[in-house]
Amino acid sequence: MIMNRLIILAFIVCSSMMATACKGSKSEASNAVSEQPQQTVNLAEVPFLKAMGLDVSKVAIGTEYDTKIFATDAGQGKEVRLTDKQVKQLLGGAPLIDLGEGGAPFVVGAKAFADNVMLVFWHEVGDGHELILATYNAEKGDLRDIATTPSWEFTQEWDGENIEGQTQTYDHCRATFSADGFVLHRKNGRNLDGKSVWSQERDYNFAITADGIIKLNKIDVKPLKGKQAGEYYEPTPEVESIYDVNYYSYNDMEALATLDNLASTYFNRENTKEPVMTMVMNFMRGRTQQLLQYIAVHKPAALIEALHQCITKGWIDKGVLYDAIQEMPDASAKKYLNDLTAQWGPEGAVG
């Protein structure tokens, strides 16, 4: 089914920490590595890491960072393993992730940004893995923000059962860093019998604000090369723009406005309706209270209808939605959403 395929793809592409929103800095991420010499920070002396007895200096990030090196052999010795206590201290209670699923996260990258430190965790989930980016106050170790990215060296191959010839899809990212942020350079596409059918390049420009927010400032998209089939495993540029909302961090409040704009633009189009619903479903799983509060305040018609369809189609359980609404601290928002969703239910439901 198309829906199931989209859900699977969403987990591959997925998914965007703390329950309170912080204001973003006006600083912008550089499109290239800063040519100015960066201050060398001894990560072994970062106060909160030192207090934990955790030395991440061997995975210090310079200006280039290619996660391919962590693809096999559990990081080939380049990772920093964590005790259960350290995992709980660093990620316990964090949104967007489920520590009860998959293996224990370990650190594969670390970089200091002014008063904040960013740690990159490798987390095995199901048959794949994700990278978790988390920022902390360098003194106290308070979690400032968190984001998840897809496995940056994801590759699958099919033997031609449904496609003539040997075909390979790929999705790979590398990152370049400056003193105040980083750029994810992503390239995905498909080859057939060793020749490119299509490829797409996108640059995600991030800044680390003074508050430690992982701020997505802009996405630079290069023209598509070749032609896509439009199937679930090779989304069109329009669908890719919908999935890009996964790259926003938890505390980057632009994520909600972006999802709203995407729903307004794409929900009523046949080939992009389900991708919008998939993102709404993901937000209900990882950013539930943020999404519901945004809907209560802004009352966005397309986004509301997308959420309604997720309930109608059974993508989101009505009971889960109801319980989440009752947890809202804002009484007026709770009343509005209770009234709005009172008659919602799955197709064919009786009563």
C-alpha positions in Angstrom: 0.0 0.0 0.0 1.1 3.5 -0.8 0.4 4.6 2.8 2.6 1.9 4.3 5.4 2.7 1.8 5.2 6.4 2.8 5.3 5.5 6.4 8.4 3.3 5.9 10.0 6.1 3.9 9.2 8.6 6.6 11.2 6.5 9.1 14.1 6.2 6.6 14.0 9.9 5.9 13.0 10.9 9.4 12.1 12.7 11.7 12.7 16.0 13.9 13.7 18.9 21.8 12.8 19.9 24.9 9.3 20.9 25.7 10.0 24.6 25.9 10.7 26.8 22.9 13.8 29.0 22.9 14.3 32.1 20.7 16.7 31.6 17.8 19.7 33.8 17.2 19.9 36.0 14.1 23.2 34.6 13.2 23.3 32.6 9.9 25.2 29.5 9.0 28.0 30.0 6.5 27.6 28.2 3.2 31.3 27.2 3.3 33.8 26.4 5.9 35.1 29.5 7.7 38.6 30.5 6.5 39.3 32.1 9.8 41.3 29.8 12.2 38.9 28.3 14.8 39.7 28.3 18.4 40.9 25.0 19.6 38.8 23.8 22.5 39.9 20.9 24.7 36.8 18.8 24.9 38.3 16.9 27.8 38.0 20.1 29.9 34.3 20.9 29.2 32.9 21.2 32.7 29.8 19.0 32.4 31.6 16.3 30.4 34.5 16.3 32.8 32.1 15.9 35.8 30.6 12.9 34.0 34.1 11.4 33.5 33.4 11.5 29.7 36.2 12.3 27.3 35.0 12.8 23.7 38.2 14.5 22.4 38.9 11.5 20.1 35.8 12.2 18.1 36.3 16.0 18.0 34.9 17.5 14.8 37.1 19.7 12.6 35.8 21.3 9.5 35.0 18.2 7.5 32.8 15.4 8.9 31.8 12.3 6.8 29.7 9.8 8.6 30.7 7.1 6.2 33.5 6.2 8.6 30.9 4.9 11.1 29.2 2.7 8.6 30.8 -0.6 9.5 32.5 -2.3 12.4 30.7 -0.2 15.0 32.7 2.9 14.1 36.0 1.1 13.7 37.1 2.3 17.1 36.4 5.9 16.4 33.3 6.0 18.7 33.0 6.8 22.4 30.9 4.2 24.2 28.7 5.2 27.1 27.6 3.6 30.3 23.8 3.3 31.0 24.1 6.1 33.5 25.8 8.4 31.0 23.1 7.6 28.4 20.5 8.6 30.9 22.3 11.8 31.9 22.7 12.9 28.3 19.5 11.7 26.6 17.1 10.5 29.3 13.7 12.1 28.8 14.7 13.7 25.5 12.0 14.2 22.9 12.1 12.8 19.3 13.9 9.6 20.3 13.0 6.3 21.9 15.9 4.9 24.0 13.9 1.8 24.6 14.2 0.9 20.9 17.3 -0.4 19.3 20.8 -0.5 20.8 22.4 2.0 23.2 23.5 5.2 21.6 27.2 6.1 21.4 29.1 9.3 20.6 30.6 9.6 17.1 31.2 13.4 17.0 31.7 16.4 19.3 32.2 20.1 18.8 32.2 23.2 21.0 30.2 26.3 19.9 30.8 29.2 22.2 29.0 28.3 25.5 27.5 25.2 24.0 28.7 21.7 23.1 27.1 19.6 20.3 27.4 15.8 20.6 26.5 13.5 17.7 25.2 10.1 18.7 24.9 6.9 16.6 21.6 5.1 17.4 20.7 1.7 15.9 17.0 1.4 15.4 15.3 -1.6 13.8 17.3 -2.6 10.7 18.8 0.8 10.3 20.2 3.7 12.4 19.8 7.4 12.9 22.1 10.1 14.0 21.1 12.2 17.0 22.4 15.8 17.3 22.1 17.3 20.7 23.4 20.6 22.2 24.2 21.2 25.8 25.2 24.1 28.0 28.9 23.6 28.4 28.9 24.4 32.2 25.9 22.6 33.5 25.1 20.1 30.7 21.5 21.2 30.3 20.0 19.8 27.1 19.4 22.8 24.9 18.1 21.3 21.6 18.0 18.0 19.8 17.5 16.8 16.2 17.5 13.5 14.4 18.8 12.9 10.9 18.5 9.9 8.6 21.3 7.3 8.3 23.7 9.3 6.2 25.0 6.4 4.1 21.7 4.6 3.5 22.0 2.4 0.4 19.6 -0.2 -1.0 19.8 -2.4 -4.1 17.2 -4.4 -6.0 17.9 -7.2 -8.4 15.6 -6.1 -11.2 12.4 -8.1 -10.2 10.3 -5.0 -10.8 12.8 -2.8 -12.5 14.8 -3.8 -15.6 18.5 -4.1 -14.8 20.5 -3.6 -11.7 19.3 -0.5 -9.8 20.8 1.2 -6.8 19.3 4.0 -4.8 21.5 6.0 -2.4 21.3 8.8 0.1 24.5 10.2 1.5 25.5 13.2 3.5 28.7 14.9 4.6 29.0 18.0 6.8 31.2 21.0 6.8 31.6 23.1 9.9 32.4 26.7 10.7 32.8 28.5 14.0 29.0 29.1 14.4 27.3 26.3 12.5 27.5 23.6 9.9 26.1 22.6 6.5 24.8 19.2 5.6 25.6 18.4 2.0 23.1 15.8 0.9 23.1 13.8 -2.4 20.5 11.2 -3.2 19.5 9.5 -6.4 19.4 6.2 -8.4 21.7 4.4 -10.7 20.7 1.8 -13.3 23.4 -0.6 -14.5 26.1 1.7 -13.2 24.7 4.8 -14.9 22.9 7.7 -13.2 19.1 7.8 -13.8 18.6 10.8 -11.6 20.4 12.7 -8.7 19.5 15.5 -6.4 21.8 17.7 -4.2 20.6 19.8 -1.3 22.5 21.8 1.3 20.9 22.3 4.7 22.5 25.4 6.4 22.4 25.3 10.2 23.6 27.8 12.9 24.1 27.0 16.5 22.5 30.0 18.3 23.7 31.5 21.6 20.8 29.6 23.3 22.1 26.3 21.8 19.3 26.0 19.2 20.1 24.0 16.1 18.7 26.6 13.7 17.9 25.6 10.1 18.4 28.9 8.3 17.9 27.8 4.7 17.9 24.9 2.3 19.8 25.3 -1.0 18.4 22.9 -3.7 20.3 22.3 -6.9 18.4 21.4 -10.1 17.3 17.8 -10.4 19.5 15.9 -12.9 17.7 13.2 -14.9 14.1 12.0 -14.5 12.3 10.3 -11.6 9.7 7.6 -11.8 7.7 9.3 -9.0 7.4 6.1 -7.0 7.6 6.0 -3.2 11.3 5.1 -3.3 12.3 8.1 -5.4 10.1 11.1 -4.3 9.7 14.0 -6.6 11.2 17.4 -5.7 7.8 18.5 -4.4 7.6 15.5 -2.1 11.3 16.0 -1.0 10.4 19.6 0.0 7.7 18.1 2.3 10.1 15.6 3.8 12.7 18.4 4.4 10.6 19.4 7.5 12.2 16.4 9.2 15.5 18.3 9.4 14.2 21.0 11.8 15.3 20.6 15.4 12.8 20.2 18.2 13.3 23.8 19.5 13.3 25.4 16.1 9.8 26.8 16.0 10.0 27.5 12.3 9.2 23.8 11.9 5.5 24.4 12.7 5.1 27.3 10.3 6.9 25.4 7.6 4.6 22.4 8.1 1.6 24.8 7.9 2.8 26.3 4.7 3.5 22.9 3.2 0.0 21.7 4.1 -1.6 24.9 2.5 0.4 24.3 -0.7 0.4 20.6 -1.1 -2.4 18.9 0.9 -5.1 19.2 -1.8 -2.9 17.8 -4.6 -3.3 14.2 -5.3 0.4 13.2 -5.5 1.4 15.2 -2.4 -1.6 14.7 0.0 -0.2 11.5 1.7 3.3 12.9 2.2 1.8 15.9 4.0 -0.3 13.5 6.2 2.9 11.5 6.9 4.6 14.6 8.2 1.6 15.4 10.4 1.7 11.9 11.7 5.4 12.3 12.5 4.7 15.5 14.3 2.0 13.9 16.4 4.5 11.3 17.5 7.5 13.6 18.3 6.1 17.1 18.7 2.6 16.4 20.0 2.0 19.4 22.3 3.8 21.8 19.9 1.5 20.8 17.0 -1.7 20.9 19.0 -0.8 24.3 20.5 0.0 25.7 17.1 -3.3 24.5 15.7 -5.2 26.0 18.6 -3.5 29.4 18.2 -3.4 29.7 14.4 -6.3 27.5 13.3 -4.7 26.6 10.0 -7.4 25.0 7.7 -5.2 22.7 5.6 -3.2 21.5 8.6 -6.4 20.8 10.5 -7.8 18.8 7.6 -4.6 16.8 7.2 -4.8 15.9 10.9 -8.5 15.0 10.4 -7.7 12.7 7.5 -5.0 11.0 9.6 -7.7 10.1 12.1 -10.2 9.1 9.4 -7.6 6.9 7.7 -6.5 5.3 11.0 -2.9 6.7 10.7 -3.4 8.3 14.2 -5.5 6.8 16.9 -8.3 9.0 18.0 -7.7 8.0 21.6 -4.1 9.1 21.5 -5.2 12.5 20.1 -7.9 12.8 22.8 -5.5 12.0 25.6 -2.9 14.5 24.2 -5.5 17.3 24.1 -6.4 16.6 27.8 -2.8 17.1 28.7 -2.7 20.7 27.3 -2.1 23.3 30.1 -3.9 26.0 28.2 -7.6 25.7 29.0 -8.9 27.7 26.0 -6.7 25.7 23.6 -8.0 22.4 25.2 -11.6 23.5 24.8 -11.1 24.6 21.2 -9.5 21.3 20.2 -12.0 19.2 22.1 -14.8 20.9 20.2 -13.0 20.7 16.9 -12.3 17.0 17.1 -15.4 15.8 18.9 -16.9 14.2 15.8 -13.7 12.9 14.3 -13.2 9.2 14.1 -11.9 6.4 11.8 -13.8 5.4 8.7 -16.6 3.0 9.4 -16.7 3.7 13.1 -20.0 3.2 14.8 -21.3 5.5 17.5 
